[in-house]
Amino acid sequence: MSKVIYMDNAGSTKVRREVIDEMMPQLSEEYANPSSVYSLARKSMGAINDAREKVAKAINAQPREIFFTSSGTEANNWALQCIANTNSNKGKHIITSSIEHPAVLNTCKHLENIGFEITRLPVSPEGLVSPDDLRKALRPDTILVSDMFVNNEIRTEHPIAELGRIAREKGTYFHTDAIQAVGHIPVDVEALNVDLLSLSGHKFHAPKGVGALYIRKGVKICSLLYGGGHERGLRASTHNAPGIVALGKAIELATEDMGAEMARLAALRDRLVDGILSRIEHTYLNGCRTNSVPGIANISFEFIEGESLLLLLEHKGIYCSSGSACSSGSLDPSPVLMAMGLTHSKAHGSLRMSLGYFSTEDDVDTVIEELVPIVKRLREMSPTFPRD
């Protein structure tokens, strides 16, 4: 097999060496339970609180507003389920978008099954939620709005600050799944008008298994997990000290490098998109190129299926995705692309290529070179491809 070219950084990322080095003492030297009272444990808790400060600084929050979780999925579940349960006396109406990650969509389905009413806002062909649609959907009994900051398949950036302001004016809590935003673009919880924000470390070169939920001071919320009094009594479970320390280092590095890295990834993405669209006919970019987080390209290849593309690219040592990694086992076309108005065939022929810290120009050029003959081969076998 040729050199491995990893183009699925929106699914997960390789852990940076500096992050591994930072977490190693928690695995080998400071291994005590952080909640214990002796000095070895206090040292570990000190490292956790240092990481809490780094996360808070990265999103312009206060350290006491940061609560560590096992994942972005847990953070999303915590925000939605516990806001719903704690505030159900005020109403049972929740608003979300039609293109949320399954961690939000399926949590909303659960809440719907137990008596909450869910409004799912439509999106434009670019994958954007309209502020006017949110205004129209808000009701006196609306207790929560949850809209993702950046879509996980097309990386379109939603107008969160405006949506948050609209919700705040109505006295409604606003949550954003910022798992594809934090570590990639500037995030300021005050400027965004959000009450709750979810993030996940493995999207920006920290290990899997650690995330966080920002809960603005004063928000009325309960625990999702019951047990000990960890995380100031709101989230039970022994702290994942190595993961938390790694998360703190990773978000610190991402924030320091952010301006230069955003420019570099935008250039790589444009090189990738322009190369594909100019050399392969019947291809289309899904989502916005300008109003999006740099580093991802979702492209539809007409007359072929994305699954076939994935398999043949893997033969060349190139790893991409046909949509959300959390839905990759499904043979159905992407619900995100379908909600944007794509036809079944165009949605089925989509490929998500996402770049990261370790991506290079050579990687991009190799992907383009390998895609050209692969697409040609698949279309020659396709009964739907138009022939002269």
Secondary structure, 3 states (H helix, E strand, C coil): CCCCEECECCCCCCCCHHHHHHHHHHHHCCCCCCCCCCHHHHHHHHHHHHHHHHHHHHHCCCHHHEEEECCHHHHHHHHHHHHHHHCCCCCCEEEEECCCCHHHHHHHHHHHHCCCEEEEECCCCCCCCCHHHHHHHCCCCEEEEECCCECCCCCEECCHHHHHHHHHHCCCEEEEECCCCCCCCCCCHHHHCCCEEEEEHHHCCCCCCCEEEEECCCCCCCCCCCCCCCHHHCCCCCCCHHHHHHHHHHHHHHHHHHHHHHHHHHHHHHHHHHHHHHHCCCEEEECCCCCECCCEEEEEECCCCHHHHHHHHHHCCEECECCCHHHCCCCCCCHHHHHCCCCHHHHHCEEEEECCCCCCHHHHHHHHHHHHHHHHHHHHHCCCCCCC
